[in-house]
Amino acid sequence: MKVGDTIKFDFAGKKKEGVVAKLFPNSVHLKVDFEKDKGKIVKRKLSEVGAGKEKTKKSKK
């Protein structure tokens, strides 16, 4: 995920589509167009939008 990507996320029980405005290590700011508020910024944690860091297991040798 990078700035400018379009992603879908849960909002009020529905799927909304937003564009990544800012990306931080643990959160993301999404620009979303609502019916009465175009360009609203919504903050979500990366784990909520399904793009959290994937943990890998390191094998000991």
N, C-alpha and C positions, 0 to 999 in steps of 0.2 A: 504494500500500500504506500502511495506517495501523494503529495499535494496535487490536486486536480483530478484524482480518481473519483469515479462515481460508485457509491456503495449503497446497499439497502440495509436498514436497521429497524428495530421495533420502536414504535412510538404510539402510545395510547392503545395498545392492542392491535395495531395495524402495521403493515410494512410501509415505511416511507423511504424515499430515495434522496440522498444528499451528496454533495460534492465536498471532498476533503479540503478545508480551508487552511488548517494548521495541524501539524502532527507533532506530538510530544512522546517521550518514552513510554508513558503509561496511559495517555489519553489522546483524544482527537477532537478537533472542532470541525463540525460539519455545517455547511451552508445549505439551508433547506428552504424551499418555497412553499409557504402555507397559503391557504386561500386568501386571508386578509393581511398577511405579513410576508412579503417577498424578501428573500435574502436573510432570513433569521439564522443566527448562529446557535447551534445546539452542541453541547459538550457531552461526550460519552467516553467511558473507559474502553480501552482497546479490547479487553476481555468481553465486553458487552456486544461489540460489533463483530466479534469472531475473528479478530486479527491479532490476538495476543501473541506473545513470544512462545514459540514452540520449544518445549524443553526436550533435549536429547539426552539419552543415557550414554555415559562414557564407560566403556568396558575397561577393566583393569587388566593389564597384561604383564 
